Amino acid sequence: MSKILTGFQVLNIRTPLLTVESNNNDFGTVTGTGRYNAGTEVTLTATPADEYQFNGWYISNVLLSSSNPFTYTTTDDLTVIQGKFSIYQPTQLETPVISLTGDTLTITNVENASHYEIYVDSSSSTTISAVEGEETTFDLTTLSLSEGSYSIQVKATATGFIDSDLSTSVSYVVAPEPSY
């Protein structure tokens, strides 16, 4: 016995696929792939592998966003979004500018620096903490240098950055103790 149905329309509804892929899974992984109705907000997340950095989300090699995570609103189209990663290229810190007033060494702020290494006659002598956004001062008498003339230079350092070049030098003279 056969039945005939009338008054019904068969709809072929297909939810579009959003494909989120990495340019290289060894460089980093991404999340967000799935089938979503148009207009759905999907959070895309990129996780770089050690020594790699996330560069952005791309559709057909056109930058969509460099935000991570990123909220993408789906469309009716099948979409492929690629998360691109590259080898981490650390930035070199700026070279500090220093000045000397009496026994006080003043170091201008170097953005992102966590420490300053003070060099006396090209040898590392001491390391001091940097204060973000502020000049740093150091009393050279704490080095207990003997009488003589010295060349003082400074280098900025921080984890995740390339150390700065040595600053230009300032001349520091330790005078003999007065005798009475």
C-alpha positions as CSV (number, residue, x, y, z in Angstrom):
1,M,0.0,0.0,0.0
2,S,1.4,3.4,-1.0
3,K,0.6,6.7,0.6
4,I,0.7,9.9,-1.2
5,L,1.5,13.0,0.8
6,T,0.3,16.3,-0.4
7,G,0.7,19.8,0.9
8,F,4.3,19.3,2.0
9,Q,7.4,20.8,0.6
10,V,10.8,19.2,1.1
11,L,13.4,21.7,2.0
12,N,17.1,20.9,1.8
13,I,18.6,23.1,4.5
14,R,22.3,23.0,4.9
15,T,24.0,24.9,7.6
16,P,27.2,26.6,6.2
17,L,30.5,25.2,7.3
18,L,33.1,27.6,8.8
19,T,36.6,26.1,8.5
20,V,39.2,27.5,10.7
21,E,42.7,26.3,10.0
22,S,46.4,27.0,10.8
23,N,48.9,27.9,8.2
24,N,51.1,25.3,9.9
25,N,50.0,23.1,12.9
26,D,53.6,22.9,14.1
27,F,53.6,26.7,14.5
28,G,50.2,26.9,16.3
29,T,46.7,25.6,16.6
30,V,43.3,27.3,16.1
31,T,39.7,26.6,17.2
32,G,36.3,27.6,15.8
33,T,35.6,25.2,13.0
34,G,31.9,24.1,12.8
35,R,28.5,24.4,11.1
36,Y,26.8,27.6,12.2
37,N,23.6,29.4,11.1
38,A,24.3,32.7,9.3
39,G,24.7,35.6,11.8
40,T,26.1,33.4,14.6
41,E,29.0,34.9,16.5
42,V,31.9,32.4,16.8
43,T,35.0,33.0,18.9
44,L,38.2,32.0,17.0
45,T,41.2,31.3,19.2
46,A,44.8,30.9,18.2
47,T,47.4,29.2,20.4
48,P,51.0,29.7,19.2
49,A,53.6,26.9,19.8
50,D,56.7,27.8,21.8
51,E,58.9,30.2,19.9
52,Y,56.1,31.2,17.5
53,Q,53.8,34.1,17.3
54,F,50.3,34.7,16.0
55,N,50.1,37.1,13.1
56,G,46.3,37.3,12.3
57,W,43.2,35.8,10.8
58,Y,43.0,35.7,7.0
59,I,40.5,35.0,4.4
60,S,42.1,34.3,1.0
61,N,45.3,35.9,2.2
62,V,43.5,39.2,3.1
63,L,43.9,40.1,6.8
64,L,40.6,39.9,8.6
65,S,41.8,40.7,12.1
66,S,44.9,40.5,14.3
67,S,42.9,40.1,17.5
68,N,43.2,36.9,19.5
69,P,40.7,35.7,20.4
70,F,38.5,37.1,17.6
71,T,34.7,37.1,17.3
72,Y,33.6,36.3,13.7
73,T,30.0,36.6,12.5
74,T,29.2,33.8,10.1
75,T,27.5,34.2,6.7
76,D,25.5,32.0,4.4
77,D,28.7,31.1,2.5
78,L,31.2,28.4,3.2
79,T,34.1,30.2,4.7
80,V,37.7,29.3,5.3
81,I,39.6,31.4,7.8
82,Q,43.3,30.8,8.3
83,G,45.2,31.6,11.4
84,K,48.7,32.6,10.4
85,F,51.7,32.0,12.7
86,S,55.4,32.8,12.2
87,I,58.7,32.3,14.2
88,Y,58.8,34.7,17.1
89,Q,61.1,37.6,16.3
90,P,61.9,39.4,19.5
91,T,62.3,43.2,19.4
92,Q,65.5,44.9,20.4
93,L,65.2,47.3,23.3
94,E,66.1,51.0,22.6
95,T,69.6,52.1,23.7
96,P,69.4,54.0,27.0
97,V,70.4,57.6,27.1
98,I,72.5,58.4,30.2
99,S,73.8,61.5,32.0
100,L,76.0,62.1,35.0
101,T,75.6,64.8,37.6
102,G,78.2,64.4,40.4
103,D,78.0,60.8,41.5
104,T,74.4,60.3,40.2
105,L,73.9,58.4,37.0
106,T,70.5,59.1,35.3
107,I,69.1,56.6,32.8
108,T,66.2,57.7,30.6
109,N,63.2,55.4,30.5
110,V,63.5,52.6,28.0
111,E,60.1,51.1,27.1
112,N,59.7,47.4,28.2
113,A,63.1,47.4,30.0
114,S,63.0,45.5,33.3
115,H,66.7,46.0,34.3
116,Y,69.7,48.1,33.4
117,E,73.2,46.7,33.5
118,I,75.8,49.2,34.4
119,Y,79.2,48.7,32.9
120,V,82.4,50.2,34.3
121,D,85.3,50.3,31.8
122,S,83.4,47.7,29.5
123,S,83.0,45.2,32.4
124,S,79.5,44.5,33.8
125,S,79.5,45.9,37.3
126,T,76.0,45.8,38.6
127,T,72.3,45.3,37.6
128,I,69.5,47.5,38.8
129,S,65.7,47.3,38.3
130,A,64.0,49.6,35.9
131,V,60.8,51.4,36.8
132,E,58.4,51.4,33.8
133,G,57.8,54.9,32.5
134,E,60.3,56.6,34.8
135,E,63.9,57.7,34.8
136,T,66.1,55.6,36.9
137,T,69.0,57.0,39.0
138,F,71.9,55.2,40.5
139,D,74.5,56.4,43.0
140,L,77.9,55.4,41.6
141,T,79.6,55.7,45.0
142,T,77.9,52.4,45.9
143,L,80.3,50.7,43.5
144,S,83.2,51.5,45.8
145,L,85.5,52.3,42.9
146,S,89.1,53.3,43.8
147,E,90.4,56.6,42.8
148,G,90.8,57.1,39.0
149,S,88.8,57.8,35.8
150,Y,86.2,55.4,34.5
151,S,84.0,55.0,31.5
152,I,80.4,54.2,32.4
153,Q,77.9,52.7,30.0
154,V,74.4,51.1,30.4
155,K,72.5,48.4,28.6
156,A,68.7,47.8,28.9
157,T,67.5,44.2,29.4
158,A,64.1,42.3,29.6
159,T,62.9,38.8,29.2
160,G,61.5,38.2,25.7
161,F,63.5,41.1,24.2
162,I,66.9,41.5,22.7
163,D,69.2,43.5,25.0
164,S,69.8,47.0,23.9
165,D,73.2,48.2,22.5
166,L,75.5,49.8,25.1
167,S,74.8,53.5,25.6
168,T,77.3,56.1,24.8
169,S,79.8,56.4,27.6
170,V,80.1,59.1,30.3
171,S,83.3,59.7,32.1
172,Y,83.3,59.3,35.9
173,V,86.2,60.4,38.0
174,V,86.7,59.2,41.6
175,A,88.9,61.8,43.3
176,P,91.4,60.9,46.0
177,E,90.2,61.1,49.6
178,P,91.2,64.5,51.1
179,S,93.9,64.3,53.7
180,Y,93.8,66.5,56.7
